[in-house]
Amino acid sequence: MLLRSAVVFLLLFPQPIRADDEAEQRLGRAIDRAKQEAATLIKNVLRDHVLDQQPCIFAKQWSSRAVYVTLAQQYLGLSFYADVSAPHTGTAPSDIIDPAGLTRGHFCSEAEANEMWSQRLANLRRRAPPADTEQSYQQPAISIRRVDISMPVFDAGYSTAIVVVSSMERSARVQIDKVKQSIPTGFGQSFVYRKDSGEWTLIHSTLDYTIN
């Protein structure tokens, strides 16, 4: 009797079960495609806009800054009226930028970046020459740059994408016998890339904000 009831249930309600499976499969394919395209696209973004890669330059997490709705409407063909972020793909920036794990020292948290900066400041202070000496006017300097990058937001055909990048830089130098830190500077940009003959090419960019 229980077996017969189970068979009847499957005969009466087959579509929702298959629909759920199909939806999961479509989602999985979409995530795989997004990761595949992102790997090539972000490589080109870094080539074009982040040339001075250094230890601790990249955040460990994707940027939470969203693509402005006006850009999404104009270049991605989206019709809703809200800023948009890429869907969750289960990846971190290091998975896309450094899949072989060769430069994992380029990725760190904000706390790790602050600790590294403190160590560099301490080393600079130790190296600062005494005042009123010839060496005191050579003014050695240090700097650290941090870059937050978003997972790309693609259009439906994976032919156009928008990547959001934020950059912040701190610097310090010896002034006479003291270490002077400069005011942090930074900016945020949105880059629109289009895929042409298999190559992601920059077609538009906006300066979203500056810090100085």
C-alpha positions as CSV (number, residue, x, y, z in Angstrom):
1,M,0.0,0.0,0.0
2,L,2.8,2.4,0.9
3,L,4.6,1.6,-2.3
4,R,1.5,2.1,-4.4
5,S,1.0,5.5,-2.7
6,A,4.6,6.5,-3.5
7,V,4.1,5.6,-7.1
8,V,0.9,7.6,-7.4
9,F,2.6,10.6,-5.8
10,L,5.4,10.5,-8.3
11,L,3.0,10.1,-11.2
12,L,0.9,13.0,-10.0
13,F,3.7,15.4,-9.1
14,P,6.7,14.8,-11.4
15,Q,7.1,18.4,-12.8
16,P,8.2,20.3,-9.6
17,I,10.8,17.7,-8.8
18,R,12.3,17.9,-12.4
19,A,11.9,21.6,-12.4
20,D,14.0,22.0,-9.2
21,D,16.7,19.7,-10.7
22,E,16.7,21.7,-13.9
23,A,16.9,25.0,-12.0
24,E,19.9,23.7,-10.0
25,Q,21.6,22.5,-13.1
26,R,21.0,25.9,-14.9
27,L,22.4,27.7,-11.9
28,G,25.4,25.5,-11.7
29,R,26.1,26.1,-15.4
30,A,25.7,29.8,-15.0
31,I,28.1,29.9,-12.1
32,D,30.7,27.9,-14.0
33,R,30.4,30.2,-17.0
34,A,30.7,33.3,-14.9
35,K,33.9,32.0,-13.2
36,Q,35.3,31.0,-16.6
37,E,34.7,34.4,-18.2
38,A,35.7,36.2,-15.0
39,A,39.2,34.6,-15.1
40,T,39.9,36.0,-18.5
41,L,38.2,39.4,-18.0
42,I,39.8,40.2,-14.6
43,K,43.2,39.3,-16.0
44,N,42.7,42.0,-18.6
45,V,41.4,44.5,-16.0
46,L,44.6,44.0,-13.9
47,R,46.8,44.3,-17.0
48,D,45.1,47.6,-17.9
49,H,44.7,49.2,-14.5
50,V,46.7,47.5,-11.7
51,L,50.3,47.2,-13.0
52,D,52.2,47.5,-9.7
53,Q,51.1,44.3,-8.0
54,Q,52.8,43.9,-4.6
55,P,52.4,42.0,-1.4
56,C,49.0,42.6,0.3
57,I,47.6,44.6,-2.6
58,F,44.4,42.7,-3.0
59,A,41.6,42.2,-0.5
60,K,40.7,38.6,0.3
61,Q,37.0,39.1,-0.4
62,W,35.2,40.5,-3.5
63,S,34.3,44.2,-3.3
64,S,30.8,44.8,-2.0
65,R,30.4,48.0,-4.0
66,A,27.6,47.6,-6.5
67,V,27.4,48.6,-10.2
68,Y,25.4,51.8,-10.6
69,V,22.0,51.2,-12.1
70,T,22.6,53.7,-14.9
71,L,25.6,51.7,-16.1
72,A,23.8,48.4,-15.8
73,Q,20.8,49.7,-17.8
74,Q,23.0,51.3,-20.5
75,Y,25.5,48.5,-21.1
76,L,24.0,45.3,-19.7
77,G,20.4,45.8,-20.8
78,L,18.9,45.5,-17.4
79,S,15.5,47.1,-16.9
80,F,15.1,47.3,-13.1
81,Y,15.9,50.4,-11.1
82,A,18.5,49.4,-8.6
83,D,22.3,49.1,-8.3
84,V,23.4,45.6,-9.1
85,S,26.0,43.2,-7.7
86,A,27.3,39.9,-9.1
87,P,25.6,36.8,-7.8
88,H,27.5,34.6,-5.3
89,T,29.8,32.2,-7.0
90,G,31.5,30.6,-4.0
91,T,34.9,32.0,-5.1
92,A,37.4,34.5,-3.6
93,P,39.6,36.9,-5.6
94,S,42.6,34.6,-5.2
95,D,40.7,31.8,-6.9
96,I,40.2,33.9,-10.0
97,I,43.4,36.0,-10.0
98,D,45.8,33.4,-8.7
99,P,44.4,29.9,-9.3
100,A,47.8,28.3,-9.2
101,G,48.5,29.8,-5.8
102,L,51.8,31.4,-6.9
103,T,51.2,34.9,-5.4
104,R,49.0,34.2,-2.3
105,G,51.0,36.9,-0.5
106,H,49.3,39.5,-2.6
107,F,46.0,38.8,-0.9
108,C,45.3,39.8,2.7
109,S,42.6,41.1,5.0
110,E,42.4,44.7,6.1
111,A,43.8,43.8,9.6
112,E,46.8,42.0,7.9
113,A,47.4,45.1,5.7
114,N,47.3,47.4,8.8
115,E,49.8,45.1,10.6
116,M,52.2,45.1,7.6
117,W,51.9,48.9,7.4
118,S,52.8,49.2,11.1
119,Q,55.8,47.0,10.6
120,R,57.0,49.1,7.6
121,L,56.6,52.3,9.6
122,A,58.6,50.9,12.5
123,N,61.4,49.8,10.1
124,L,61.4,53.3,8.5
125,R,61.7,55.0,11.9
126,R,64.6,52.8,12.8
127,R,66.3,53.7,9.5
128,A,65.7,57.5,9.9
129,P,69.1,59.2,10.1
130,P,69.8,61.8,12.8
131,A,68.9,65.4,12.1
132,D,71.4,67.8,10.7
133,T,73.3,65.2,8.8
134,E,73.7,64.8,5.1
135,Q,71.7,61.5,5.1
136,S,68.7,63.2,6.8
137,Y,67.8,64.9,3.5
138,Q,67.7,61.8,1.4
139,Q,64.1,61.2,2.6
140,P,63.5,57.5,2.1
141,A,59.9,56.6,1.6
142,I,57.5,53.7,1.8
143,S,54.0,53.1,0.5
144,I,51.2,50.5,0.4
145,R,48.4,50.2,-2.0
146,R,45.1,48.3,-1.5
147,V,42.8,47.3,-4.3
148,D,39.3,45.9,-3.9
149,I,37.8,44.4,-7.1
150,S,34.3,43.1,-7.7
151,M,33.2,39.9,-9.3
152,P,32.1,41.0,-12.8
153,V,28.4,41.6,-13.6
154,F,27.6,40.1,-17.0
155,D,24.9,40.7,-19.5
156,A,22.7,37.8,-20.5
157,G,24.9,36.8,-23.4
158,Y,28.3,37.1,-21.5
159,S,29.4,39.6,-24.2
160,T,29.5,42.7,-21.9
161,A,30.6,43.0,-18.3
162,I,31.2,45.7,-15.7
163,V,33.9,45.4,-13.0
164,V,34.1,47.8,-10.0
165,V,37.5,48.6,-8.7
166,S,38.5,50.6,-5.6
167,S,42.0,51.7,-4.8
168,M,43.6,53.2,-1.7
169,E,47.2,54.2,-1.1
170,R,49.1,55.2,2.0
171,S,52.7,56.6,2.0
172,A,55.2,57.8,4.5
173,R,58.7,59.4,4.3
174,V,61.5,60.6,6.4
175,Q,61.4,64.4,6.9
176,I,64.7,65.4,8.5
177,D,64.8,62.9,11.4
178,K,61.1,62.2,11.7
179,V,58.6,60.0,9.8
180,K,55.7,61.8,8.2
181,Q,52.7,60.0,6.9
182,S,50.8,61.4,4.0
183,I,47.0,61.7,3.9
184,P,45.7,58.5,2.2
185,T,44.5,58.9,-1.4
186,G,42.2,56.7,-3.4
187,F,39.5,56.4,-6.0
188,G,36.8,54.2,-7.2
189,Q,36.1,53.3,-10.9
190,S,33.7,51.2,-12.9
191,F,35.1,49.5,-16.1
192,V,32.9,48.3,-18.9
193,Y,34.4,45.6,-21.0
194,R,33.0,44.0,-24.2
195,K,34.1,40.6,-25.7
196,D,35.1,40.9,-29.3
197,S,36.6,37.9,-31.1
198,G,37.2,36.2,-27.8
199,E,39.0,39.1,-26.2
200,W,37.7,41.3,-23.4
201,T,38.3,45.0,-24.3
202,L,37.7,48.2,-22.4
203,I,34.9,50.3,-24.0
204,H,34.0,52.7,-21.2
205,S,35.0,53.7,-17.7
206,T,33.7,56.0,-15.0
207,L,35.4,57.7,-12.1
208,D,32.9,57.1,-9.2
209,Y,34.7,58.9,-6.4
210,T,38.0,60.2,-5.2
211,I,39.7,60.4,-1.7
212,N,42.5,62.9,-1.1
